[in-house]
């Protein structure tokens, strides 16, 4: 048998094998460090409490002269209100990456805890006459589980806009402002956004990182929480 024929057979065999076996990349050592920082450091809750206290002060100041029920704050859910680090720990321990096969059961477990400061912020907004709108890219089929989990940690009477056709949140932001969001009975003036991903804020993307003008609202109307575990930054 010629050398060329042997090589051809080996390559063909490898191609067949690769088409049958799905290789799942395992999390990196850096991922383990990031998770440890979120779950065990003193700095992580200190930062989230700081961000939420700054957001509370800014929102209450901006809403001082606004009629109750006329304004809203938009928040993301995961890693903004809901702490999913236990799901991250489980996937890391199993040596696998994110997938629906582990994510869906986790959401349906309804066991996620609250990000430090989040529930207090939501209550402060509502006590001041504001509406809470949660715009999340959790699938619409998981919205009921998400609501139940949120209520369990103390977040109630919120409009929840899950993902239906697109992960782009801007159309759902507009639904809140126009009064067409589920649970809304009028147009609402959105005075603040809170999230952990740049896509949680109107019109922004990772390309905004070098645009100081685009980032100007952070600290006054937009408030970002740290999430070193995952995000759109991973695709850079």
N, C-alpha and C positions, 0 to 999 in steps of 0.2 A: 504493500500500500504506500502510495507516495506521501511525502511530508505535507504537501499542500492539501491532500484529501483528509489527512488526519486533523490538520488545523481547522478545516471546514466543518468536520464532524464535531469537534470540540466546541466551536463557536455556536453551531446550531443547537447542541445540547444545552449550552449555557443560556441561550436565548429562550429555549423552552422552559428551563427551570425558572428564569427570572420572570416569565409571564405567569407562573403559577404561585410564586412566593412573594408576598408583600412584606417588604422590609420597613419596619416602623422605627424611625430615628429615636434614640433614647435621649432623655434630657441631659444637658451638659452639667459638669460640676459647678459651673457658674450659676445655673438654675437653682441648685441646692442651696447655695449661699444666699441668693436673692430670697428664696422661700424662708430660710432661717431668719433673715433680717425682718421680714414681714411678721413672722409668727412669734419671734422671741426677743427682738431688740426693744429697748426703751424708746429709741428714736422714732420708730414707726408710729406708735399711738400718739407720741408727742406732736409729730407733724400733722397727723389727721385732726387732732383736737385743735391745734393752732389754726389750720385752714378753716375749719368749721366755725371757730369763734370769730375769725376775721370776716367770714361770709355772713354770719349772723349780724354783726355790727353794721356791715355795709347794707344788707337788705333792710334792716329795721330803719336805718337812716333814710334810704331811698323811698321806703313805703310810708314815711311819716304822714304825708298829706294825701295819700291815695285811699279812696273808698274801699272798705272791706269787700272782698269778692271780685275786685276789678283787676287784680294783678296775680302773677304767678312766679314761681321759681321752677326751673327745669333741672332735673338731676338724672344722671345715668344710674344704673342699678349695681352691676357687678364691680366690686372693688371701689365703689363710691358710697353705696349704702350697705350692700351685702358683701360679706367677707367669704370668699371662696377658697381661701388658702388651704382649708382641709382637703378640698378636692385636688388641689395642686400637690399636697403632700401624698395623697393616695396614688396619684399617677406617677409621681417620682419614685415612690417605694416599689411600684410595679415595674418601673423601668420603661414606661411607655409615654408617648406624647398625647396631647389633647385629641379626643375623638368623641363623637356623639355616643358611642357605646358606653362610655363612662360618664359623660356630661349629663345626658338625659336622666339616668337613674339618680345622679346627685341632685339635680334640680327637683325631681319628684320626691326625693327624701325630705325636702323642705327643712333642712337642718343647718343652713348657713346662718352665721351670727352677724351682728351689726358691726360696721366700721366705727371705731371710737369717734364720738361726736356727731354722727349722722342723725340719730334719732332725736337728739336734743335740738339739732338744727331744724329738722322737719317740724317739730312741735312749736318752736319759736316762730317759724313762718306762719303756721296755721293759727296760732294764738294772736298774731298780728293782723289776721284777716286775709292772708295770702293762700293761694291754691298751690298744691304740689303736683307737678307732672313728672312722671318717671318715663323717660324715653330710653328703651333698652333694645339691644339687638338679640335678646333671647327670642326664640321662635314663638310665634303666636300660639302654637299648640301647648306651650309651657307657661302661658300667661296666668292661668288659674293657680298653678303651683307657685308661681312667683308671687302673686298677690297674697296667698296664704302664708308664705314664708315671711313676706314683709309685715303682714299683720302680726305674726308671731313675735317679731322683734320690736313691735311698737309703732310701725308706720302704717297708718290707717287713713281712709278717705282720700286716697291719692288717685289721680288719673294715671293709668299705666298704658303706655303705647309700645307694644312689642313689635318685632319685625314681621312684616307680612310679605312684601315683594322685594324690598331693597334694604341693604344695610345702611344706606345713606340716611342720616337722621334729619337732615334739613327739611324735607317735606313734612315730617312729623312735628318739628319745631313750629313750622308755619300753621299746622293744624291747631296747635295750642293757642297761638296768637290770634288766629281767625275764629276761634270758638267752635271748630268742627271736630275736635278731639272727643273720643268717647268719654262721656261724663261731664263735658263742658256745656254750659248753658248760655255762654256769651263770649265774645272776644276778650282776650286777656292780655294785659301788658306784662311781658316777661321782663323782670328786672334783674335776674341773675341766672347763671348756669353753673352747675357743679359737675365735674367728671374726673376721670383718671386717664382719658385718652384724648388726644388732640381732636379726634372726630366727634367728641361730645360737645363741641362748641361750634357755633354757626359759621359755616363757610371756611373752616380751617382744615388743614391736612399737614402731613409731615413736611410738605414743601414750605409751610409757613415759618419754619424754624429760623430762617434768615431775614424775616420780614418783621422788623420791630414795630411798625405801625399796626400790623395785623394782630400782634400780641399785646397791644396797649391796654385792652380792657382787663387783663389779668390782674387780680388784686383789688379791682373795684366792682366789676360786674361778673367776671368769670373767675372761677376758683378751681384749681387743679390739685388732685391728690396723687401721691406717689404710687406707682405700680411697676416695680421692677420685674414682676413675674412674667408678664406677657403684654402685648399691645401692637399697634400698627408700626411702632418703631422697629420691631423685629425684622421687617421687610426691607429696611434700609441697606 
